[in-house]
Amino acid sequence: MRHIASVVCLLVALSTPGFAEDNPPPPKVTLIKAGRLLDVREGTYRADQGVLIEGERIKDVGPLVQVQAHAPKDAAIIDLSRSTVLPGLIDCHAHVLGNPKDYSPMRDLRYSSAMGTVWGVHNLESWLDHGFTGLRDACENDLGYGQLALRDGIRRGLVRGPRMASAGRCISVTGGHGDADVLAPDQALPRRTNLADDVTQVPTAVRYDVKYGADWIKLMATGGVSDPMSDFNRQELSQEQMAKAVEVAHHAGKRVMAHAEGTEGIKAAVRAGVDTIEHGTMLDEEAARLMAGKGTWLVPTLYTFQHSVELGTTHGQEAVTLEKTKAIMKFQPGAFALALKYRLKISFGLDDDPEMLPHEFEALVRAGMSPLEAIRAATVNAATLLGWQEQAGAIEAGKFADLIAVDDDPLKDIGELGRVRFVMANGVVVKGLSH
């Protein structure tokens, strides 16, 4: 009876809230043998390095002999001694929901919120497969905020994907680049909460996103190219509207990103105090000086425009959007040259099908960045833009164990980042030797 009572007491203790948490199993320890490790801050390689990982964090980095000496005898070993090891990559302009190969302006109307989120689960696997262990969703037209559900599901371990920050809806004027209603007037959708046509309507639109947990507020400062209605040359939200959005968002502890392609819209968004300019395709000298003076980030998304021209009217893209893309493309090289001239803070962003991620690195290098600068845009720069600089963006003790490996030297051939063969996210191998 005494034995039975002891067993019962143990079972009760195990079922008591807090018991398991008070006696957790020790974290798994892994030692990575890195033949060549890229220090993205210094821009140099370190040969024969060891990375000791305890749970989801990096515990130690240094010469392999030294790190191995401090590793537990039962540590798991991952041999990347013939590889180049880099930090996990971060995409600062992603759209995770829906079919990324469907370029039709009607796409969002053909998918329920649930199906768009199912596609999101699929798409997140693609980001991981390409070595992207972090991303920022740059707004969705989903009434159910599927991107925020995915973000939270990843945090809770319910869904596998990169660490996420996310904007909410795409705040726009009626008929602007973020207006999801592309139907005829006699078939129009009910008015949505992301539309704001004067300053008084802006706080409600911003607070609606804040209410449901958005990390970022996304503003449509100008028209765009991927919809059939707007004009990318035209400023849409006024400077006063954007300043009010920044005021409300910053008061709530949120940051603000602005889609801005046309020149005047870029300047208005910067003067309004937004934190990042997305695209900046018609950046001029004055706008570049403004951004440099205010420290505004640029996420240029070069390849998505180039890719749209390559696709033509396939994949559902309409002739009107193709012609707009061709028209704006002539401004892209000069605008990016100004961004480099004024040493703007630049971060990596794709704004396209995640299968195209390697092409954005190639586009950045073709446009004038060195391979190292392009890699920094997707590591230390991206982490800093997202406020993750203490957690991610480099292979350093204390940071999350987010690492990738390629065979050769991406500083000589940026195309190597299209051949990622090993990915670890939060200390878990998601692609490679033991997966």
C-alpha positions in Angstrom: 0.0 0.0 0.0 2.9 2.3 0.9 4.4 1.7 -2.6 1.0 2.4 -4.3 0.6 5.6 -2.3 4.1 6.8 -3.4 3.2 6.1 -7.0 0.0 8.0 -6.7 1.8 11.0 -5.1 4.3 11.0 -7.9 1.5 10.9 -10.6 -0.2 13.8 -8.8 3.0 15.8 -8.7 3.6 15.2 -12.4 0.1 16.4 -13.3 0.4 19.5 -11.1 0.9 22.7 -13.1 4.4 23.9 -12.8 6.0 20.6 -11.9 7.3 19.9 -15.4 8.5 23.5 -15.8 10.4 23.3 -12.5 12.2 20.1 -13.6 12.8 20.5 -17.3 15.1 18.2 -19.1 18.5 19.7 -19.8 18.8 21.4 -23.2 20.3 19.5 -26.1 23.9 20.5 -26.8 25.3 20.5 -30.3 28.8 21.2 -31.6 29.1 22.4 -35.2 32.5 22.0 -36.8 32.7 24.9 -39.3 35.5 24.7 -41.9 35.0 28.4 -42.7 32.8 30.7 -40.8 31.8 34.2 -42.1 32.1 37.1 -39.6 29.6 39.3 -41.3 30.6 42.4 -39.2 34.3 42.2 -40.1 33.7 40.7 -43.6 36.3 38.0 -43.0 36.4 34.3 -42.8 37.6 32.3 -39.7 38.9 28.8 -40.4 38.3 25.7 -38.3 35.7 27.2 -36.0 33.5 25.5 -33.5 29.9 26.7 -32.7 28.6 25.3 -29.4 24.8 25.3 -29.2 22.7 24.7 -26.1 19.0 24.5 -26.8 18.0 27.3 -29.1 21.0 29.6 -28.4 24.6 29.8 -29.3 26.7 29.3 -26.2 30.2 29.7 -27.6 32.0 30.4 -30.9 35.7 30.2 -31.5 38.6 28.0 -32.7 37.4 24.4 -32.9 40.0 23.0 -30.5 39.1 25.5 -27.8 35.3 25.1 -28.2 35.5 21.3 -28.4 37.4 21.2 -25.2 34.5 22.8 -23.3 31.8 20.7 -25.0 30.1 17.9 -23.1 31.2 14.5 -24.1 27.7 13.6 -25.2 27.2 16.7 -27.4 25.8 15.9 -30.9 28.3 16.7 -33.6 27.5 18.3 -37.0 30.4 18.2 -39.3 30.5 21.2 -41.7 34.3 21.2 -41.9 34.1 21.3 -45.7 31.5 24.1 -45.8 31.2 27.8 -45.5 28.9 28.7 -42.5 26.9 31.9 -42.4 24.2 33.4 -40.1 20.6 32.5 -41.0 19.2 35.0 -43.5 16.3 37.5 -43.0 13.8 38.8 -45.6 12.4 42.2 -44.6 9.7 42.3 -47.3 7.7 39.1 -47.5 4.0 38.4 -48.2 3.4 34.9 -46.8 -0.3 34.3 -47.6 -1.7 32.8 -50.8 -0.3 31.3 -53.9 2.9 33.2 -54.7 2.8 32.1 -58.4 -0.6 33.8 -58.9 0.0 37.4 -60.0 -3.6 38.2 -60.8 -5.1 41.2 -59.1 -8.1 38.9 -58.3 -6.0 36.4 -56.4 -7.1 37.5 -52.9 -10.7 37.2 -53.9 -10.3 33.6 -55.0 -8.9 32.4 -51.6 -10.7 32.2 -48.3 -8.7 33.4 -45.3 -8.3 29.8 -44.3 -6.9 28.7 -47.7 -4.6 31.7 -47.9 -3.2 30.7 -44.5 -2.7 27.1 -45.6 -0.7 28.4 -48.5 1.2 30.4 -46.0 2.3 27.3 -44.1 3.6 25.9 -47.4 5.4 29.1 -48.3 7.1 29.4 -44.9 8.8 26.0 -45.6 10.2 27.5 -48.8 11.8 30.5 -46.9 13.4 28.0 -44.5 14.6 25.8 -47.4 16.4 28.8 -48.8 18.2 29.6 -45.5 15.8 32.3 -44.3 15.3 31.9 -40.6 13.6 35.3 -40.1 11.2 37.5 -42.1 8.9 40.5 -41.9 5.5 40.1 -43.5 4.9 43.5 -45.2 1.0 43.4 -44.9 -1.8 41.3 -46.2 -5.3 41.9 -47.4 -6.6 39.1 -45.3 -9.6 40.0 -43.1 -8.7 37.2 -40.7 -5.0 38.3 -40.2 -3.7 34.9 -41.2 -0.1 36.2 -41.1 -0.4 37.1 -37.4 -1.8 33.6 -36.7 1.2 32.1 -38.5 3.6 34.3 -36.6 2.1 33.2 -33.3 1.9 29.6 -34.4 5.6 29.6 -35.1 6.4 31.1 -31.7 4.4 28.4 -30.0 5.9 25.6 -32.0 2.6 24.7 -33.8 3.9 25.7 -37.3 7.4 25.4 -38.7 8.7 28.5 -40.2 11.1 31.5 -39.9 10.9 33.8 -36.9 8.3 36.4 -37.9 7.5 40.0 -37.4 4.4 41.2 -39.3 2.5 44.2 -40.5 -1.3 44.0 -40.4 -3.4 45.3 -43.3 -2.2 47.6 -46.0 -3.5 51.1 -45.1 -4.5 53.0 -48.2 -6.8 55.5 -49.7 -9.9 54.3 -51.5 -8.9 53.2 -54.9 -5.2 53.2 -53.9 -2.6 50.5 -54.0 -3.9 48.8 -50.9 -7.6 48.8 -51.8 -8.4 45.1 -52.3 -11.7 45.8 -54.1 -10.9 45.6 -57.9 -14.5 44.8 -58.8 -16.9 46.8 -60.9 -18.9 49.5 -59.0 -22.1 47.5 -59.1 -20.3 44.5 -57.6 -18.2 46.3 -55.0 -17.1 44.8 -51.7 -18.1 46.2 -48.4 -15.7 49.0 -47.3 -12.8 47.6 -45.3 -11.1 49.0 -42.2 -7.7 49.6 -43.9 -9.0 52.5 -46.0 -8.5 56.0 -44.8 -9.3 59.0 -47.0 -8.5 61.8 -44.5 -6.5 62.4 -41.4 -9.5 61.7 -39.1 -9.8 58.1 -40.5 -6.1 57.2 -40.0 -6.1 56.5 -36.2 -8.9 54.0 -36.5 -7.2 52.1 -39.3 -3.9 52.0 -37.4 -5.5 51.1 -34.1 -7.4 48.2 -35.8 -4.1 46.7 -36.7 -2.7 47.3 -33.3 -5.7 45.8 -31.7 -5.2 42.5 -33.4 -1.4 42.3 -32.7 0.4 43.8 -35.7 4.1 44.4 -35.1 4.4 47.0 -37.9 2.0 49.4 -39.6 2.1 49.4 -43.4 1.2 52.6 -45.3 0.7 53.0 -49.0 2.3 56.3 -49.7 2.0 56.0 -53.4 0.4 53.9 -56.1 2.0 50.7 -57.2 2.4 48.5 -60.2 0.8 45.2 -59.2 -2.8 46.5 -59.2 -4.9 47.6 -62.1 -6.0 50.9 -60.6 -3.3 53.0 -59.0 -0.6 55.2 -60.5 2.9 54.6 -59.1 3.8 58.3 -59.9 1.1 59.6 -57.6 1.3 60.2 -53.9 -1.8 58.6 -52.3 -1.8 59.0 -48.5 -1.0 62.7 -47.7 2.0 63.7 -45.6 -0.4 64.7 -42.8 -2.1 61.3 -42.9 1.2 59.5 -42.7 2.4 61.7 -39.9 -0.7 60.9 -37.9 -0.2 57.2 -38.6 3.4 57.4 -37.3 2.2 59.3 -34.2 -0.4 56.7 -33.4 1.8 53.7 -34.2 4.9 55.0 -32.3 2.7 55.8 -29.3 1.6 52.2 -29.3 5.2 50.9 -29.6 4.8 49.9 -33.2 7.0 51.0 -36.2 5.9 52.1 -39.6 6.8 51.0 -43.1 5.8 52.8 -46.3 5.3 51.4 -49.8 6.7 54.3 -51.8 7.6 54.2 -55.4 6.9 57.7 -56.8 9.3 60.5 -55.9 7.0 62.9 -54.1 5.4 60.1 -52.1 8.9 58.9 -50.9 9.7 62.4 -49.7 6.4 62.9 -48.0 6.7 59.5 -46.2 10.2 60.4 -45.0 9.2 63.8 -43.8 6.2 62.1 -42.0 8.7 60.1 -40.0 8.2 56.5 -41.3 10.9 54.0 -40.2 11.4 52.3 -43.6 10.8 53.0 -47.3 9.8 50.0 -49.3 10.9 49.9 -52.9 12.0 53.6 -53.3 12.1 52.9 -57.1 12.0 56.6 -58.1 14.3 57.9 -55.4 15.9 61.2 -56.4 18.8 63.2 -54.9 16.6 65.2 -52.5 14.9 62.1 -51.2 18.2 60.3 -50.7 19.5 63.3 -48.7 16.3 63.3 -46.6 16.6 59.6 -45.9 20.3 59.8 -45.0 19.6 62.8 -42.7 16.8 61.0 -40.9 18.3 57.6 -40.9 15.4 56.1 -42.7 15.9 52.5 -43.9 15.5 51.4 -47.5 14.2 48.0 -48.5 14.7 48.1 -52.3 13.1 44.9 -53.5 14.9 45.1 -56.9 14.2 41.7 -58.3 10.4 41.6 -58.0 10.2 44.4 -60.7 12.7 42.6 -62.9 10.9 39.3 -62.5 7.5 40.8 -63.4 9.0 41.9 -66.7 10.5 38.5 -67.3 7.1 36.8 -66.7 5.2 39.0 -69.0 1.5 38.2 -68.9 1.9 34.7 -67.7 0.9 33.7 -64.1 -2.2 35.9 -64.3 -0.4 39.2 -64.6 -2.5 41.7 -66.5 -1.2 43.7 -69.4 -1.8 47.0 -67.6 0.4 46.0 -64.6 3.1 44.7 -67.0 3.3 48.0 -68.8 3.5 49.9 -65.4 6.4 47.7 -64.4 8.2 48.3 -67.6 7.7 52.1 -67.2 9.0 52.2 -63.7 12.0 49.9 -64.3 13.9 52.7 -66.1 14.2 54.6 -62.8 15.5 51.6 -60.8 19.2 51.7 -61.6 19.6 55.4 -60.9 17.6 55.3 -57.7 19.7 52.5 -56.3 22.9 54.2 -57.3 21.8 57.2 -55.3 21.0 55.0 -52.3 24.6 53.7 -52.5 26.0 57.1 -53.0 24.3 58.5 -49.9 25.1 55.3 -47.9 21.5 54.7 -47.0 20.8 51.9 -44.5 19.7 49.1 -46.8 18.1 45.8 -45.9 17.2 42.8 -47.9 13.6 42.3 -49.1 12.2 40.1 -51.9 8.4 41.0 -52.3 8.0 37.9 -54.5 7.7 34.1 -54.6 10.2 32.8 -52.0 11.6 30.5 -54.7 13.1 33.7 -56.1 15.0 34.6 -53.0 18.5 33.9 -54.4 17.8 36.3 -57.3 17.5 39.3 -55.0 21.1 38.8 -53.9 22.1 38.6 -57.5 20.1 41.8 -58.3 21.7 43.7 -55.5 25.2 42.8 -56.6 24.4 43.6 -60.3 23.2 47.0 -59.1 26.4 47.9 -57.4 26.6 46.2 -54.0 29.5 43.9 -53.2 28.6 40.3 -52.2 29.5 41.1 -48.6 27.2 44.2 -48.6 24.4 42.0 -50.0 24.9 39.4 -47.3 25.0 42.1 -44.6 21.7 43.4 -46.0 20.1 40.0 -45.2 21.9 39.5 -41.8 23.1 42.2 -39.5 21.3 45.0 -41.3 18.0 43.1 -41.4 18.3 42.2 -37.8 18.9 45.8 -36.8 16.0 47.1 -38.9 13.7 44.6 -37.1 15.1 45.3 -33.6 16.5 41.8 -33.4 20.2 42.8 -33.3 20.7 41.3 -29.8 19.0 38.0 -31.0 19.9 37.4 -34.6 21.9 38.5 -37.7 25.3 37.1 -36.7 26.9 33.9 -35.3 27.7 35.1 -31.8 27.3 33.8 -28.3 23.9 34.5 -26.8 22.1 34.8 -30.1 19.6 32.3 -31.5 21.3 29.3 -33.2 20.3 30.3 -36.8 22.9 29.1 -39.2 23.2 28.0 -42.8 26.0 26.4 -44.9 27.0 26.4 -48.5 29.8 24.6 -50.2 31.9 27.4 -51.7 32.6 31.1 -51.2 29.6 33.5 -51.5 32.0 36.5 -51.3 33.3 35.4 -54.7 30.1 34.1 -56.1 26.9 35.4 -54.6 25.1 32.6 -56.5 26.2 30.3 -53.8 23.3 31.5 -51.7 21.1 29.8 -54.2 22.7 26.5 -53.2 22.1 26.4 -49.4 22.5 22.8 -48.3 22.2 23.1 -44.5 19.8 25.2 -42.4 19.5 25.4 -38.6 16.8 27.5 -37.0 16.5 28.0 -33.2 19.0 25.2 -32.8 16.9 22.7 -34.8 18.2 21.3 -38.1 15.5 21.9 -40.7 17.6 21.1 -43.8 20.8 19.1 -44.2 22.8 16.4 -42.6 20.5 15.1 -39.9 17.1 16.2 -41.4 
